[in-house]
Amino acid sequence: MEPILVPSIPERLRTGFLSGMQTSFKLIKFVLPLYILVDLLKDTAAMLWLAGLFAPLMKYFGLPGEAAFAFIAAFLLNIYAAIAILAPLELTPWQLTQCGLMMGIAHNLILEGGVLGSIGTRGGFLTLCRLLIAAAAGLTLEVLHRFWGG
């Protein structure tokens, strides 16, 4: 029987650190440009017009119209893209919690819906369920927030 070779602690730390740095650089390459783009566009006429377009829907969740862009990014891409869009918007802690709750339920819908469909489930139906549950959770949180004087 051969002995099992276990990497030393310094070797495991080095490997973990390098892996973490690789992941960080992948995220930075994606998140930083989105953050800069939203920060540059947030006060332009086009962004204000689009935010006004989404404002009637977003008010039900206690959020400004600009937050809709983060939801679109979360639904179509991933949470990291949504964070990059939310960061320059200067939302309150409660609004960020509201976004986090809803985006945590419904994110990366295209990819995950495709995966669900590929394993034999009804991916489109489950994607719709995730969207409806996220909306219900968001509406519930907004009602509770208003009830407790938010």
KADA-V364364 format. One line per field, one symbol per residue. phi: phi as a letter, one per 40 degrees, with the letter a starting at -180 (. if undefined). Layout:
phi->???
This chain:
phi->.ccccbcccdcccccccccccccccccccccdccdcccccccbcccccccccccddccccbgbcdccdccccccccbaccccccccdccfccdccccdcccccccbafcccccccccccgccdcccccccccccccccccccccccccgc
